[in-house]
Each structure stands twice: as C-alpha cells, then as structure tokens.
Amino acid sequence: MFISAGFTPEVAVLFMDDGLKYLDNDLAPAEGQSDLRKLLKSLPLYDVERLHVLAQSTPETAALSLPADVISKPDFLALIESVDHVVTY
C-alpha cells in the first residue's frame, strides 16, 4: 500500500499487492487480529477521498469494500512523480 501526499491537503492512497487484503470483503483477518478495514472507512473524515488500486494487482473489483479507481502502471508512475512525499506500508 502506498500513501502519497504533499504539503497541500490532498492525499492519495494506492493499494497494490498485499495491500489489497485491506479492501477485499471476502478475506477475514487472521484469528486474534483486529480488522483494519474498519479504519479505512474513516478515511473520508480525514479528507482522504482519492483511493486507487493498481490494475495489475486487482482482484475482481466487486469484492472491494471501498470504492477505488483502478489505475494502470503508467498512471501509477505519474501519480508517484506528481507528489512531494511517498510513504509505503
């Protein structure tokens, strides 16, 4: 999962590879772990409205728990180049 932001209030979140587990309604967290998907639903409270999924990583979009734009690898690279800071988890 990539989270990118600059010094403006605009923040974009990109889910890819293992980060997609946080968006998949069909996957449950392991026993004894909390469900972090509940935290993702609070992103709009922090003005985070741009959610993206890398096209090469995405499962069926119908299984996603939050609305996200599916972007291509060139769009992903353009997103990374357009921001001042990139934080990865």
C-alpha positions in Angstrom: 0.0 0.0 0.0 1.3 3.5 -0.9 0.1 6.7 0.7 1.2 9.8 -1.0 0.8 13.5 0.0 2.4 16.8 -0.4 2.1 20.0 1.7 -1.4 20.5 0.3 -4.4 18.9 2.0 -4.8 16.4 -0.9 -3.8 12.9 -0.1 -4.0 9.8 -2.4 -3.9 6.2 -1.2 -2.8 3.4 -3.6 -3.5 -0.2 -2.8 -1.4 -2.9 -4.5 -0.2 -6.4 -4.0 -0.6 -7.5 -0.3 -2.3 -4.1 0.5 -5.4 -5.3 -1.4 -6.2 -7.6 1.5 -7.5 -4.5 3.3 -10.1 -3.9 0.5 -11.3 -7.5 0.0 -14.6 -8.2 1.6 -14.1 -11.9 1.1 -10.9 -12.1 3.2 -11.1 -12.1 7.0 -8.2 -11.2 9.3 -6.3 -14.0 11.0 -7.6 -15.2 14.3 -6.7 -12.8 17.1 -6.0 -9.9 14.8 -8.2 -6.8 14.5 -10.0 -5.9 11.3 -8.1 -2.8 9.9 -10.7 -2.4 7.2 -12.9 -0.6 9.8 -10.2 2.1 10.0 -10.2 2.6 6.2 -13.9 3.6 6.3 -12.9 6.6 8.3 -10.5 8.0 5.6 -13.1 10.5 4.4 -13.2 12.0 7.8 -9.6 13.0 7.2 -10.3 14.4 3.7 -8.8 11.3 2.1 -11.0 10.8 -0.9 -8.6 9.5 -3.6 -8.3 5.8 -3.3 -6.6 3.8 -6.2 -5.9 0.2 -6.9 -3.1 -0.8 -9.3 -4.7 -2.6 -12.2 -2.1 -5.4 -12.3 -2.8 -6.2 -8.7 -6.6 -6.0 -8.5 -8.9 -8.9 -8.0 -12.5 -8.6 -9.1 -13.4 -5.0 -8.2 -16.8 -6.2 -7.0 -15.1 -7.7 -3.9 -13.6 -4.4 -2.8 -15.1 -2.9 0.4 -14.4 0.7 -0.6 -14.8 2.5 -3.9 -11.4 2.9 -5.6 -10.3 3.9 -9.0 -8.3 1.2 -10.9 -5.3 2.8 -12.4 -2.7 1.5 -14.9 1.0 1.2 -14.3 1.7 4.4 -16.3 -0.9 6.3 -14.2 0.7 4.8 -11.1 4.1 6.1 -12.2 2.6 9.5 -13.0 0.9 9.6 -9.5 4.2 8.9 -7.8 6.0 11.6 -9.8 3.3 14.2 -9.1 3.6 14.2 -5.3 6.2 15.5 -2.9 6.2 12.6 -0.5 5.5 8.9 -0.8 5.0 6.7 2.3 4.9 3.0 1.9 3.5 0.3 4.3 
